[in-house]
Amino acid sequence: MDPLAAFADRQLQRALPPETLAMAEAIRARHSGVSAVLAYGSTLRGVATADTLMDLYVLTAELADVSPNVFARAGAALVPPNVHYAECSVNGEIYRAKYAVLPLASFARRMTAANPYFWARFAQPAALIFSADNAARRAVAAAVAQALRTAWGHALALRPDGPAAARWAAVFSETYRTELRPEGGNRPASIVAAWPDYYDDAAGLMADVTPRPAHWPLRRLHGKLLTLARLAKAAFTFAGGADYIVWKIERHSGAKITLSDWQRRHPLVAGLLLLPSLLKRGAIR
C-alpha cells in the first residue's frame, strides 16, 4: 500500500456514534453482496445525527447487487449512484439517513472522472463502517487516495501558489458550483477548516501530483445537468424526498418554501416547476 493509500486507510478508521453504526447495519441488511459501507458528510464534521440525515455509501460487489429491479440497476449504471432513504430506531429515538448505492468498481473508476461528484466528496474525510474483507478495505482506501490525488491536482491548477488550505478551498469552491446546491459561498472554506490537519497531511504526501487544468464553466454545465438527472431518478427511489430537499434548502439558505400535497405526490414535476424560482431567489446555485 503506497503512503497516500495507507494514510487514507488510517483516516477511514474513525470512531462513529452508535446510531450511525446501527443505521449502517440496518441499511446493509437491505442489500446483498455488500462490499463496504462508508459514512461521510456533515455528521463527521460534528453535526448531531438527530439534527440531520446521515450520509452513507453502500458499495456492492456487482451491479446485480445494487437492486433486484432491472430499471434500478440500469439507473445505477447510467447515472450513478442510486439514492435511498432509511430510518432506524435507537433507544426509542428515530434516526434518518440518505444513502447511495453503486458497485465498488464503479465507485473507484469515478475517482478520476471529469465530473467531480464522487472525488470531491471522498477527498473529504470519510469513515469505513464495514468492509467484507481485506481486499474490499484496500480497494476503498485506494479509491479515497485517488480522490485526494485528483482533487489536489485540480487545486494546484486553480491556485499555483499559497497555503494548502486555500488550495483545497479553491477546488471545493469550483466543485460545489458543478451541482445545484443551497449552501453559501463560505461552505468550502468551512469544510477545510473543520479538518485542517487532514488536508495539510494529505497535501504533504502528494508532492508527485502535477496540476490538472480544467474547463470549469463546461464542467458546471455538465454537472448541473447530471444533478437534474440524479434528482429525477431519486424521485422514484427516495421516499419523502421532496420534503427533505425543501428542508435542506431552507436550512442552508434561509429561503422559505411551502410544498402543496400535489407537489409532494409529484416531486419530479414539482421540482422542475420550482427550479426557476429557486435559482432566481438564490436558494440554490
C-alpha positions, 0 to 999 in steps of 0.5 A: 500500500503506497503512503497516500493509500495507507494514510487514507486507510488510517483516516477511514478508521474513525470512531462513529456514534452508535446510531450511525453504526446501527443505521449502517447495519440496518441499511446493509441488511437491505442489500446483498453482496455488500462490499463496504459501507462508508459514512461521510458528510456533515455528521463527521464534521460534528453535526448531531445525527438527530439534527440531520440525515446521515450520509452513507455509501453502500458499495456492492460487489456487482451491479446485480447487487445494487437492486433486484429491479432491472430499471434500478440497476440500469439507473445505477449504471447510467447515472450513478449512484442510486439514492435511498432513504432509511430510518432506524430506531435507537433507544426509542429515538428515530434516526434518518439517513440518505444513502447511495448505492453503486458497485465498488468498481464503479465507485473507484473508476469515478475517482478520476472522472471529469465530473467531480461528484464522487472525488470531491466528496471522498477527498473529504474525510470519510469513515469505513463502517464495514468492509467484507474483507481485506481486499474490499478495505484496500480497494476503498482506501485506494479509491479515497487516495485517488480522490485526494490525488485528483482533487489536489491536482485540480487545486494546484491548477486553480491556485499555483501558489499559497497555503494548502488550505486555500488550495483545497478551498479553491477546488471545493469552491469550483466543485460545489458550483458543478451541482445545484446546491443551497449552501453559501459561498463560505461552505468550502472554506468551512469544510477545510477548516473543520479538518485542517490537519487532514488536508495539510497531511494529505497535501504533504504526501502528494508532492508527485501530483502535477496540476490538472487544468480544467474547463470549469464553466463546461464542467458546471454545465455538465454537472448541473445537468447530471444533478437534474438527472440524479434528482429525477431518478431519486424521485422514484427511489427516495421516499419523502424526498421532496420534503427533505430537499425543501428542508435542506434548502431552507436550512442552508439558505434561509429561503422559505418554501411551502410544498402543496400535497400535489407537489409532494405526490409529484416531486419530479414535476414539482421540482422542475416547476420550482427550479426557476424560482429557486435559482432566481431567489438564490436558494440554490446555485 
